[in-house]
Amino acid sequence: MIRDENAPTLTLPRGTGEGTGLPLPRSAGEGRVGASSVDVVIVGGGMVGASLALALSGNAVSTLLIEGVAPNSNAQPSFDERSTALGNASRRIFEGLGVWPVMAREAAAIRTIHVSDAGRFGFARLNAAEQGVEAFGYVAANRAIGAALWRRLSAGDGIAIRMPAQPESVEVATEGVRLAIVNEAGKREPINARLIVAADGAHSVVRAAAGIDASVEDYNQVAIVANVAADRPHEGTAYERFTPSGPVAVLPLHDGSRGIIWTATPQRAAEILAFPDEVFLRELQTCFGWRAGRFVRVSRRASYPLKLTRSAAAVATRTVLIGNAAQALHPIAGQGFNLGLRDAAMLAELIVNASGDVGAPELLAQFAAWRAQDRAGVIRFTDGLVKLFGDERFGVGALRNFGLLMFDLAPPAKSALARVSAGFAGPAPRLARGLPNVR
Ligand SMILES: Cc1cc2nc3c(=O)[nH]c(=O)nc-3n(C[C@H](O)[C@H](O)[C@H](O)COP(=O)(O)OP(=O)(O)OC[C@H]3O[C@@H](n4cnc5c(N)ncnc54)[C@H](O)[C@@H]3O)c2cc1C
């Protein structure tokens, strides 16, 4: 392999590996890949990277997954306090990966979606049965998603894992990728790969090492996440309410409680986070209203500053970006992970069906082309919603009101949105269509 003298060398803080509960997967040196040369190295075993690793397992592709933080650690940034709304395409992908039956035990079906604008009459309601589907999607706790993925990874074959570990340096050249990884004990290991996949989140170090720029737009909003109990059953209804300070989503959870994502300005979010429980519940009720009943209890809260991070390219020499490393979105429409999972499914499909070099420029160009429409469409849709519903100029509110009313009355518009939310803009990966990965 020719060393690229311009390749950046990265020095990173160590991850943490503490935690209990889950059986931990194979560690360094175990698995089918004993040597330090692999076809694919995935950096980041969060929701998207772990899904890609599973989609590649059991095939004739040697894969190494590097993750900085154990999945059962409190410090794990992907499998944390949040719940994720999974579209039907994501459900099918998880079925194909053999993890859905476990996840389904801890998922609540979304059968109705109710969208409204605070202080206005217009609202829209989408009903799954009217659209001819059993559910629009499912809400699952991120920890449950992580547990299902990593249990399967630890039981599956063909994937070598280094965890907790992270790349210390990444050098990308036309002939291949060379990494030095370092584990928790400070032990270094050189790895050669044909392809490196950046699944290491919005602040991707692999993206930087590949020399791909990312633009960051700060929405100046913070999402506050918590679970609340209400005095009324949720009956599978997900609510999105747009308020002057930002949207509030109330999602059904499998234990009967609701997951809330309450968006506010950073200053207001700091106040909300500091409220005693009863004040928090009162303020939430004032902001959201009574359509979900009376909120009676709230869990611990977590917060996330919201930004749109967009990579300038999806691929570079022997490098592919997937999930948040490629695009990190506002959670307003619950699309970020669903989009990232389709990235993973499409990439796995191309890799397992490739007849030659899995890092070849043609394969990467094909991946970029197949994913372009879905990515651009979902980013535009999500960013457009944030801006439309954040715009308080005279007339815009009335237009929104009219739009929501019209939407509620127009079945074709509803069906189109239901299809887009299910993940069918542009070519869909085979797994998302319920087909096996291998053609
Ligand atoms: C409040 C909120 C609610 C959301 N709700 C939804 C929703 O309902 N539906 C939806 O589709 N999406 C939702 N999203 C978006 C979704 O959470 C993300 O799109 C998803 O987490 C992206 O997963 P990822 O694996 O790409 O990145 P991450 O979740 O950021 O995971 C990155 C992984 O890489 C590891 N890592 C990072 N750096 C290194 C390194 N140097 N070496 C080794 N490992 C490393 C990390 O430890 C982590 O495991 C929401 C987001 C927010 C903020």
Ligand as a Chemical Component Dictionary entry (heavy atoms), coordinates in Angstrom:
data_LIG
# 
_chem_comp.id                   LIG 
_chem_comp.type                 NON-POLYMER 
_chem_comp.pdbx_formal_charge   0 
_chem_comp.three_letter_code    LIG 
# 
loop_
_chem_comp_atom.comp_id 
_chem_comp_atom.atom_id 
_chem_comp_atom.alt_atom_id 
_chem_comp_atom.type_symbol 
_chem_comp_atom.charge 
_chem_comp_atom.model_Cartn_x 
_chem_comp_atom.model_Cartn_y 
_chem_comp_atom.model_Cartn_z 
_chem_comp_atom.pdbx_ordinal 
LIG C1  C1  C 0 -33.595 14.177 20.396 1  
LIG C2  C2  C 0 -33.438 13.310 19.194 2  
LIG C3  C3  C 0 -34.467 12.482 18.793 3  
LIG C4  C4  C 0 -34.352 11.706 17.639 4  
LIG N1  N1  N 0 -35.388 10.929 17.242 5  
LIG C5  C5  C 0 -35.316 10.241 16.084 6  
LIG C6  C6  C 0 -36.418 9.464  15.623 7  
LIG O1  O1  O 0 -37.466 9.400  16.252 8  
LIG N2  N2  N 0 -36.275 8.785  14.447 9  
LIG C7  C7  C 0 -35.123 8.835  13.722 10 
LIG O2  O2  O 0 -35.060 8.214  12.648 11 
LIG N3  N3  N 0 -34.061 9.539  14.159 12 
LIG C8  C8  C 0 -34.122 10.235 15.308 13 
LIG N4  N4  N 0 -33.041 10.945 15.753 14 
LIG C9  C9  C 0 -31.774 10.874 14.999 15 
LIG C10 C10 C 0 -30.962 9.651  15.422 16 
LIG O3  O3  O 0 -30.793 9.618  16.806 17 
LIG C11 C11 C 0 -29.604 9.652  14.744 18 
LIG O4  O4  O 0 -29.809 9.811  13.370 19 
LIG C12 C12 C 0 -28.847 8.352  15.006 20 
LIG O5  O5  O 0 -28.501 8.256  16.354 21 
LIG C13 C13 C 0 -27.592 8.293  14.170 22 
LIG O6  O6  O 0 -26.889 7.125  14.468 23 
LIG P1  P1  P 0 -25.354 6.950  14.085 24 
LIG O7  O7  O 0 -25.019 5.551  14.468 25 
LIG O8  O8  O 0 -25.145 7.407  12.696 26 
LIG O9  O9  O 0 -24.566 8.016  14.973 27 
LIG P2  P2  P 0 -24.424 8.097  16.561 28 
LIG O10 O10 O 0 -25.733 7.763  17.205 29 
LIG O11 O11 O 0 -23.835 9.434  16.857 30 
LIG O12 O12 O 0 -23.390 6.949  16.909 31 
LIG C14 C14 C 0 -22.024 7.075  16.631 32 
LIG C15 C15 C 0 -21.290 5.907  17.269 33 
LIG O13 O13 O 0 -19.903 6.008  16.935 34 
LIG C16 C16 C 0 -19.119 5.886  18.108 35 
LIG N5  N5  N 0 -17.910 6.683  17.876 36 
LIG C17 C17 C 0 -17.806 8.015  17.705 37 
LIG N6  N6  N 0 -16.536 8.364  17.482 38 
LIG C18 C18 C 0 -15.811 7.218  17.513 39 
LIG C19 C19 C 0 -14.426 6.922  17.347 40 
LIG N7  N7  N 0 -13.542 7.892  17.092 41 
LIG N8  N8  N 0 -14.012 5.626  17.449 42 
LIG C20 C20 C 0 -14.908 4.619  17.701 43 
LIG N9  N9  N 0 -16.234 4.854  17.861 44 
LIG C21 C21 C 0 -16.675 6.133  17.772 45 
LIG C22 C22 C 0 -19.993 6.415  19.226 46 
LIG O14 O14 O 0 -19.593 5.903  20.506 47 
LIG C23 C23 C 0 -21.359 5.884  18.793 48 
LIG O15 O15 O 0 -21.579 4.565  19.227 49 
LIG C24 C24 C 0 -33.147 11.751 16.895 50 
LIG C25 C25 C 0 -32.087 12.573 17.287 51 
LIG C26 C26 C 0 -32.239 13.360 18.419 52 
LIG C27 C27 C 0 -31.101 14.257 18.830 53 
# 
loop_
_chem_comp_bond.comp_id 
_chem_comp_bond.atom_id_1 
_chem_comp_bond.atom_id_2 
_chem_comp_bond.value_order 
_chem_comp_bond.pdbx_ordinal 
LIG C1  C2  SING 1  
LIG C2  C3  SING 2  
LIG C2  C26 DOUB 3  
LIG C3  C4  DOUB 4  
LIG C4  N1  SING 5  
LIG C4  C24 SING 6  
LIG N1  C5  DOUB 7  
LIG C5  C6  SING 8  
LIG C5  C8  SING 9  
LIG C6  O1  DOUB 10 
LIG C6  N2  SING 11 
LIG N2  C7  SING 12 
LIG C7  O2  DOUB 13 
LIG C7  N3  SING 14 
LIG N3  C8  DOUB 15 
LIG C8  N4  SING 16 
LIG N4  C9  SING 17 
LIG N4  C24 SING 18 
LIG C9  C10 SING 19 
LIG C10 O3  SING 20 
LIG C10 C11 SING 21 
LIG C11 O4  SING 22 
LIG C11 C12 SING 23 
LIG C12 O5  SING 24 
LIG C12 C13 SING 25 
LIG C13 O6  SING 26 
LIG O6  P1  SING 27 
LIG P1  O7  DOUB 28 
LIG P1  O8  SING 29 
LIG P1  O9  SING 30 
LIG O9  P2  SING 31 
LIG P2  O10 DOUB 32 
LIG P2  O11 SING 33 
LIG P2  O12 SING 34 
LIG O12 C14 SING 35 
LIG C14 C15 SING 36 
LIG C15 O13 SING 37 
LIG C15 C23 SING 38 
LIG O13 C16 SING 39 
LIG C16 N5  SING 40 
LIG C16 C22 SING 41 
LIG N5  C17 SING 42 
LIG N5  C21 SING 43 
LIG C17 N6  DOUB 44 
LIG N6  C18 SING 45 
LIG C18 C19 SING 46 
LIG C18 C21 DOUB 47 
LIG C19 N7  SING 48 
LIG C19 N8  DOUB 49 
LIG N8  C20 SING 50 
LIG C20 N9  DOUB 51 
LIG N9  C21 SING 52 
LIG C22 O14 SING 53 
LIG C22 C23 SING 54 
LIG C23 O15 SING 55 
LIG C24 C25 DOUB 56 
LIG C25 C26 SING 57 
LIG C26 C27 SING 58 
# 
